[in-house]
């Protein structure tokens, strides 16, 4: 059972918003977060816009550097 495109888009936007809010709470730029997880700044931009959903490995690195659990990034 795969999720629908609509469900993936909704999850991507929600995840991106959570990443963005946490990054801003820490007063980090997209570039600073990108450097900490070793990706391009544009990749962070895509995640935050919900255009791309990070892999589980990348999501784990994001959660670790943002000092939150993965579940915190996926729940309200």
KEVO-873139 format. One record per residue: residue in three letters; y, z, x of N, C-alpha, C, O in turn. Coordinates in pm, whole numbers, plus 32768, in hexadecimal, padded with zeros to 4 digits. Atoms other than C-alpha are relative to their C-alpha. Layout:
BEGIN
AlaYZXYZXYZXYZX
...
END
This chain:
BEGIN
Unk7F8980008054800080008000807D8000805880988061809E
Unk7F8680077FB581417F8E809F8078801E7FA8807280107F2E
Unk7F897FE78050829A7FEE803880497F7E7FE5803B7F1C802F
Unk7FB580778024837A7EF47F8F80777FEF805D80A1804D80A0
Unk7F89801B7FAF849D7E51803E8072805B7FD580BD808D8028
Unk7F977FA9803485847F177F5D7FF180908032805380D18055
Unk80197F787FCF84E180607FC38021800C8094805B807080C0
Unk7FE07FFF7F7084FC8008813580977FFF801780CA8046806D
Unk7F6F80077FF1866B7FAF810C804080867FDD809B80B58022
Unk7FCA7F80802A86B280F280537FE6806B806B803F80B8808D
Unk80227FA17F9785FC81BF815C80547FE6807D8087804380BB
Unk7FB280237F8A86AD810282748091802D7FF480C980618054
Unk7F757FD780138805814481E1800D80988002806B80CE803D
Unk7FFD7F6D800387B782B481A27FED8037808D8036809280B6
Unk80197FD57F77872B82E28300807B7FE5805780A6803B80A4
Unk7F8980237FB18856822D83978073805D7FE580BB80848041
Unk7F947FA480238949830B82DB7FE88089803F804580C78071
Unk801F7F7E7FC488958444835380167FFF8097804A805F80CF
Unk7FEB800C7F6F889883CB84BC80968001801E80C480488077
Unk7F6F80097FED8A09837584A2804480877FEB809780B0803C
Unk7FC27F7F801D8A6884C184047FE38066806D803C80B08097
Unk80247FA07F9789AA858C850980467FDD80838077803680C9
Unk7FBB802B7F868A3A84BC8627809280287FFC80C8805A805F
Unk7F727FDE800E8B9A84F085A4801480978003807880C68039
Unk7FF97F6E7FFB8B57866585728002803180918045809380B1
Unk80067FDD7F728B09867486E780757FC4804F807F7FD780C8
Unk7F8C80427FC18C4985AD872F7FD67F9D806C80157F9380D5
Unk803080677FA58B84849A87DA80257F777FCA802B7F627F51
Unk7FEE808B80258BD4832987D97F767FBE7FF47F127FF58020
Unk807E804B80048ACB8227878D7FCF7FE4808E7F577FE880A8
Unk8023801C7F768AD381D488FE7FBE807A80427F5C806B808B
Unk80397F877FC58A8C833D89617F7180177FCE7F19803B801C
Unk80877FF28035895F834E88787FA57F96803B7F347FB38061
Unk804F806D7FC788E581FD88F47FD4801F808F7F61800980B3
Unk80217FDD7F7588F482738A5D7F95806B80067F3C8066805B
Unk805F7F918000883283AF8A0A7F727FD77FD97F1180168003
Unk8087802C8027871182EF896D7FDC7F7B80407F737F418021
Unk801A80777FB0872881C38A567FEE7F817FAC7F8C7F387FBB
Unk7FFA807D804D877D80AE895C808E7FCC800780E880118037
Unk7F7A803A800688A57FC6892E805280427F91801A80717F2E
Unk7FA77FCB806789D2803F88687FEF7FB37F7F7FF57FEF7F13
Unk801380518078899A7F2087767F83802C7FB37F8080227F38
Unk80797FCE804288407FAE872D802180797FAB7FF180857F3A
Unk7FD77F8B804E88DC80F686BE80507FD37F86803E80087F18
Unk7FB28035806F89D1803385E87FA37FC97F937FB97FE27F1C
Unk805F8038806188AF7F7A85427FB6806E7FB67FA280667F3C
Unk80447F8F804087F780C28501805C80427F998033805D7F28
Unk7FA47FB88057892B8165846B80277FAF7F8580437FE87F1C
Unk7FE3805680738972803B83887F867FED7FA77F927FBC7F36
Unk807B8013804B8809803A83167FCA7F73800D7F6F7F4C7FC4
Unk802D80897FEC87DD7ED783947F777FFC80447F297F9E8030
Unk807E7FF47FB786BA7F4684707FCF808E7FF3801E80EC7FF6
Unk803C7F7A800385CA806A84517FBE801780887F707FC380B5
Unk803B7FE87F7B856C8109859F7F6980157FF77F3580417F91
Unk808F7FE27FF68402811C860D7FEF80987FFF805180E18012
Unk80197F707FFF8360827485F78022803E8087805780AD808E
Unk7FE27FCB7F7A838182A1876E8097800D801380C680738045
Unk7F6E7FFB7FF484F4824D8764803980697FA3809680B17FC9
Unk7FD17F9B805F8526832586307FEA808C8039804080E38029
Unk801C7F7F7FC18484844786EA8066801C806F8096808D807A
Unk7F9B7FED7F968571841288138088801F7FC380D180757FF5
Unk7F7F7FE88043869D84038727800580907FCE806680D87FE7
Unk80047F788037863685448677800980678070805080CB8062
Unk7FFF7FA17F9085FB85F387C4808B8010803A80BA8080804E
Unk7F7B7FF57FC3874E859E8857806980347F9D80CB80727FC5
Unk7FA37FCC806587FD85EC870D7FDF80917FDB802680D07F8D
Unk802A7F7580148744873C870E7FE1801E7F6D800980857F37
Unk802F7FEE808986AD870F85B37F707FCF7FFA7F417F8A8054
Unk808680368015855386CA852D80077F787FBF806A7F557F80
Unk80058083804084EB857384BC8011800F7F6980577FC17F29
Unk7FF77FEA809184C585FD835C809080177FD480B77FEF7F66
Unk7F737FE880218632866B8364804D7F7E7FF280AD7F757FA5
Unk7FBC8082800686998501839A7FD17FAF7F8780127F4D7F61
Unk803A804D806F85C0848B8277801180427F787FF080057F12
Unk7FF27FB9807F8612858E816E809380217FE580E7801F803E
Unk7F777FDD8028874985EF80AE802680898032809680B68019
END
